[in-house]
Amino acid sequence: MLSKYSSLISKRVVNGYNVQRLPSKFDNIIVAMSGGVDSSVAAAIFSEYYPNVRGIYMQNWSQSQSLDDPNKEPCYEKDWKDACRVGEHLNIPVDFINFENDYWNNVFQPMLDMYANGLTPNPDINCNTFVKFGSLVEHLDNKYGKDNYWLVSGHYSRILNEINSDASHLLRSYDKGKDQSYYLSQVASNIFPRLLLPIGNLIKPEVRSLATSCGLENANKPDSQGICFVNNSQHGKFKNFLKHYLTADEGNIVTIDSKTNEKKIWGKHSGLWSYTIGQKVGISMPQGDPNYKGTWFVSEKNKTSNELVIVKNGDNEALYNKKLSIGPFKPLGIDTIALQALCKNALKDKTLVLQYRSLQTPIHIKECEFKDLDNNEVELTLELNTKQRAIVAGQYGCLYINERVLGSGTISKTW
């Protein structure tokens, strides 16, 4: 498997970077295994040649998974069984570790707090930062000692070493349609030198082909969509899931006349947390009146008045912004002085881009202003080349130069 993998990636070089490094034969290699095909193939790549390979499965949630069917097998149990079967097939041990408390305290509760405050959080980024590459790394450091193991994950991104400096950088995956670098943009860069993301060098059909060629039972297992416990919640919808944790806080749904500033009330909402900017609102408007006929969308969540402001048509100007602030912004592996220099040069070369969602088309940046904060963090004010729809406070804004991730931070303001 290793030779087949090496031949696939041998020509997939990134300008200015070396091909992905590999461990020495007797190094400790720990593979984070989820029970899915990507992490299973990551384990298979190393299991045949390297004698000290182990899998580790993280259970981060075990509350009721299916509120309408309590007898349904929770997804974490099924995934743990799948990971064990893969380990048995590859002849590697798979350890089990429970990080539920860490997940609740560092991911789930902060997510609820942000929703309650009218923001739109991204729990996947925090899960990677605080659990998958936070609590797990701390656990492995205590068990093996720092720098005495490699951590392997099935994420679609790449950790490659720059030719000139030999520094390890986080890059987009080879398969741009599966790229997960946005979700890894807050991970501590000091673990990059011992982190391997082999799947980021492949495209999905190659991953499934490798899984089939080595006889993995989960070769055709569907990709997970979103958060496991949300998929299996009462109606399979995030809004319904959140109702079990956030209280209803009824307020008005209003329109505001752009010329007269007149406000009209059209209905009630059950909580600002249940809507996001740019979302279509299923509300009955007087279709006989041309001023109100059409589809309406959320343009603002006013936390002070607890009002949901709506506008007509999905291309309404109120849904678009050209400027935003990100802060604190956490640079990856560089200080703020180096970050400013890189961004300044990239602005000239027109290679500095923003993403505020995963897999969106990168957005070119026109201007970038810096304000230094403490702890090697900075506040950024960006002006984009073109207006963008539904940039939402609470989302992460991630900066790239070509393939390289520079870091990310929470969007605090748009205008």
N, C-alpha and C positions, 0 to 999 in steps of 0.2 A: 504493500500500500504506500509506503513512504517513497519508494522509487517512482511509482506511478504519479503520486502527488508532485514530487520534485520535477518530473518531466513536464507536467502541466504548467507549472509556474515559472519555469526557467526563462521563458521569454517575456514574462509579464513584469518588466522592470518599470519603475517610476523614475522619471528624470531627476537626477540628483540624489538618488537613494540606492542602497544596496538591496539585493534580493533578500527575502526574509531569512534571518539567521536560524540555525537549528541547535538544539542542545548537544552536549557531549553524551556519549552512549550511556554512561552510568549516572547521569544526573537524575534527580528526583523530578518527576513530571506529574503534576496534578491537573486533571481535566474536570472542569465544572460541567457536570452532565445533568441535563434537564429531562431526559427521556425522549427528546426530539431527534430528528435525523441529523441536524447540523452538528450538535455537540457529540453525537455518536460517531460521526465520520471524523471529527476532530480527534476523538479517542482512538479510532482505528488507524489513523495516520501514524501515530506514535507507538501503538501497542505491540507491533510485530518486531521492531528493531530494538526498542528501548526496554530494558528489563525492569526499570523502576517507575512504571506508570501506574497511577491509581486514579479512579474516578471519585468524585464527591458530589453528592446530591443535596441541594439546599431546600428545606421546607420552610417557606416564608408565611404560609397561611394555612389554617386548618379549621376555620369556622365553617358553619353550614354552607355548603356549596350550591345546593339546589333547593331553594325555599319551597318550590312547588312539588318537589319529588325528593323527600328526605332519604329515600332508599337508593337513590342514584349514587354510584361510586364517585367520590370526590376526585377531581382531576389530579390532585397531588398524589393520591394513592396509585392511580393508574400510571402516572409519569414515573414514580419511584419504581414500580414493577418493571416498566419498560427499560429504565436505566439499569436495573439489576440484570435483566435478560441480556442487554447489550454487553455488560461487563462479563457475564458468564460466557457469552459467545467469543469475546475477545480475550478471555482468560486474564482479566484484570480485576482486582477487588474494587468495589464501589462503597465508599463510606457515606453515612447519612449524618446530616447536621441540621439542627433546628435553629432558625434565626427569626422566629415569629415575633419575639419581643423587639428585636432590632428593627424589623420591618414596620411594626406598629408605631414605634416611637419616632423613627427617622423618616418614614415614608408615608404611612397611612394617615396618622394623626395630623401631620403638617399639611397633607393634601386636603383633609376635611376643613382645617382652619382656613386655608386659602379659599376654598369654595365658599365657606361661610362669610368671607370678606369680599365676595363678588369677583374674585380673581379666577384665572384659568390655569391650574397647575399642570405639571407633567410628572406623574408618579414614576414613569419608566426611567427617566433620567435620575431621579433620586434613588430608585432601587439599585441601579448600577453603581451609583456613587457611594452609597452608605451600606449596602448589603453585599451585592455580588462582587464588588471590588473594594469593599470597605471591611465589613465584618469578616468576610471570608479570608481576606488577606491577613487581617490581624490574627485570626485563628491559625492560619498556616505558618505565619511568622513565629508564633509561640510553639508550634509543633516541630517545625523543621529548622527554624532560624532564618533570619533575613538573608537573602541571596543564596540560599541553599536549596532552592527549588524553582521550577518554572510553573507558571499558572497558564493553562490553556483554556480558551473559551471558544464557543461556536458562533460568536458574533460576526456579522458581516462588516468588518472594518480591517484595517491593517496597522500593525506597528512595525515600522521600518526605520533603519538607521541611515541618517544623512551621511553621504560619502565624505564631505569635507570635515565635519565636526564629530562624526560617529554618534551624535545625539539621537535618541529614540523619539520618533514623532508619531502621532496618531493621524492616519490618513483615511480617506474614503476607501470603500471596498472596490474591488475590480468590477463586481456586478453592481452597477449604479442603481438598478431597480430594487435592490435588496439592502442598500447601504444603511448601516446603523451607527455611523460615526456621530451623528447628531446626539444620539442617546448616550454616547460615551464621553461627551464633551466636558463633563464635570469630574471625571475620574482622576484621581491623584496621579500626576505624571511620574512620580518617583517609582511607581511599579512598572512603568513601561519597559525598562531594560530586562525584566523577567516575565513579561507577558507575551504570549503567543496567540495570534488570531488567524489560524491557518485557513479558515473558511473564507476569510475576506479576500483571498487570492483566487477564489473560484466563482463560477456562476452556478446557480441553483441546479440546473440539469446535470452538471458535473458532480455535484454533491450527491444527488440521488443515484447517479450512475456508479459512483464509488461505493455507496451504501449497498447497492445491489450486488456489485462485483465481490464484495467481501461477506455477503450473506446476512446482512443485518435485517432483522424482522421489521424494523420500523422504517425501511427504505422509502415507503410510500405514505408514511404518516403525515397527515395534513399539518401545515404550519399553524402554530398558535396565533390567534388574532387578539391582540390586546391583553388584558390582565385575566389570568385564569379564573379567579373567583367572580369576576364580572361576567365572563362568558356563561357561567353556570348559575347566575343569579336568577331571581324569580321569572323575569321575562327576557332575560338575556340582554337587558339594556342598562347602561350605566346610570341613567337618571333614576330608574326604579330601584337600582341597588343603593344609590346614595340616600334614598328616602328612609332607609333603615338607620341612618347615622346622623342625618341633618334634619332639623326641625323645620316644619313649614312656617314661613314668615311672609304672610300675604301682603301684597302691595299692588299698586296700580300699574297697568300697561297704558302708556300715553304716547301721543304724538305731539310734536312741538313745531309750530309753523315757523319756517325759517325766516319769514319776512316780519311777522308781527310778534313772534315769540309766544303766541297763544298756545296754551296747553289744553289738550282734550284727553279725557279718560275713556278707554275703550274696553276695559276688562280688568281682570285680576290675575296676578301670577302667584304661585305658591312658594316662591323663594328665588332670589336672584341666582343662586347657585345652580338652578336647574336650566339655565340658559347660558349661551356664550355669544360673543359678538359675531355677527354675520349669519347666525342661525335663522332659518325660516320659522315664522311664528304662525301657528294654526289658529288664527283668531278671525271671527266673523266681522267683516267690514261691509259697509253699505255699497254693494256692487253696482247699484244704480247710479251712484255719484262718481263721475269720472275722476274726482280728486282722491277717491279712496278705493276705486276698483283696481284689483291687482293683488300681487303677493307681497307680504310685509316681512321685514327682517329686523333683528335686534341690532341697534346701532350704539346703544349705551346702557350700562347698568349703573344707576346712580345709587350708591350705597347710603348716602346721607338721607335721601328722601325715600329710599327703598322703591324706586320707580324703574320700570323697564321701558326704555324709549325705543320706539320702532319707526322704521322708514319704509317707503314703498320702493319696490324693485331691488333686485340683487346687485345691480350696478350703481346704486345710489351713491353719490359723492360722500355722504356721511359715513359710508363703510370703508372708505379709503384713507390712508395716511402716507405721508412721505418722509416724516421724521419720527425718531424714537430715541428714548434713552434706555440704556442697559446698565444696571448697576445693583450690586457690585459685579464687575466682570472678572472672571477668574482665568488668567492666561495659563496655558499648558506648557510647563517646562521652561519658561522664560520669565524674566522680570518685566516690569511695566515699561522700563526704558527701551528694552529690546523690542517689546510689543509695539511701541509707538514708532520705532524706526522701521520695523517690518511693514506696518500699516501704511506709513508715509510712502515707502517705495512701491508698495502694491497699489496704492491709489494712482500713482503715476503710470504704472503698468496696466492699470484697469483689471487687476487680478484679485482684488479684495471683494469678497462677496459675503452676503448674509443669508442665513436660513432661520426662520422662526417656526418651521415645522419640518419634520423629517420627510425626505424624498421630494420636497418641493423644488422647483427650478431655482437655482441660486440667483440671488438678487444683487446686482452690482451697486456698489456704494459710491456716492459722489463726494461726500465730505465726512470726516471723522474727527471729532474733538474729544480730548482726554481730560479727565479730572482725577488726580491721584487720590486714592484712599489708603487705608491702612492694610497691612498683611498682604502686600504684593497684589492688591486689587485696584481696580480703576473703574470709574464711571465713564461710559461712552455715550456720546450724542452723535447719532448717525443721520445723514441726509441721503436718501436713496435716489437712484437715477430715475426711477418711475414710482408712481403711487402704487401701494399694495393693499389688497383687501384683507380686512379682519386681522390686523395685528393686535394682539390682545395682551393686556397687562397680566403678568403672571407666567406667560410663556417664556421659554428660554430663547434668547437670541444667540446664535452660534456664528462665529466668524471663521472663514476659510481663506487661504491663499492657494488657489488651484486645488490640489488634492489634500493639502495639509489643514488640520483643525488647529486654530489658534487659541480656542477656548470659548467660553460662553458665560452668560449671566442672565438674570431675570429681567425681563422687560418691565420697566416701571412706569413709562409714560409714552403716549403717542400723540402726534398732532400733525 
